[in-house]
Amino acid sequence: MAVVLSARELTRHYEVSRGLFKGHALVRALNGVSFELEAGKTLAVVGESGCGKST
């Protein structure tokens, strides 16, 4: 089947506060994710409420 969507090495990191005196921490939400979606296939994004699926 034909590939209708292809992604390679997706990376998304977030900087989050650890408190007033501790600085920031890095959260690696995606780190080198790749996929191909073929015509007629379904891709689902699954996660807890508020975990950033739409981001």
Contacts in CASP RR format, 6 or more apart in sequence:
PFRMAT RR
TARGET T0000
AUTHOR 0000-0000-0000
METHOD contacts of the structure
MODEL  1
MAVVLSARELTRHYEVSRGLFKGHALVRALNGVSFELEAGKTLAVVGESG
CGKST
1 38 0 8 1.000
1 39 0 8 1.000
1 40 0 8 1.000
1 41 0 8 1.000
2 38 0 8 1.000
2 39 0 8 1.000
3 36 0 8 1.000
3 37 0 8 1.000
3 38 0 8 1.000
3 39 0 8 1.000
4 37 0 8 1.000
4 38 0 8 1.000
4 39 0 8 1.000
5 36 0 8 1.000
5 37 0 8 1.000
5 43 0 8 1.000
6 35 0 8 1.000
6 36 0 8 1.000
6 37 0 8 1.000
7 33 0 8 1.000
7 34 0 8 1.000
7 35 0 8 1.000
7 36 0 8 1.000
8 34 0 8 1.000
9 32 0 8 1.000
9 33 0 8 1.000
9 34 0 8 1.000
10 30 0 8 1.000
10 32 0 8 1.000
10 33 0 8 1.000
10 34 0 8 1.000
11 28 0 8 1.000
11 30 0 8 1.000
11 31 0 8 1.000
11 32 0 8 1.000
11 33 0 8 1.000
12 28 0 8 1.000
12 29 0 8 1.000
12 30 0 8 1.000
12 55 0 8 1.000
13 26 0 8 1.000
13 27 0 8 1.000
13 28 0 8 1.000
13 29 0 8 1.000
13 31 0 8 1.000
14 26 0 8 1.000
14 27 0 8 1.000
14 29 0 8 1.000
15 24 0 8 1.000
15 25 0 8 1.000
15 26 0 8 1.000
15 27 0 8 1.000
16 24 0 8 1.000
16 25 0 8 1.000
16 26 0 8 1.000
16 27 0 8 1.000
17 23 0 8 1.000
17 24 0 8 1.000
18 24 0 8 1.000
18 25 0 8 1.000
29 52 0 8 1.000
29 55 0 8 1.000
35 43 0 8 1.000
37 43 0 8 1.000
45 53 0 8 1.000
46 53 0 8 1.000
47 53 0 8 1.000
END
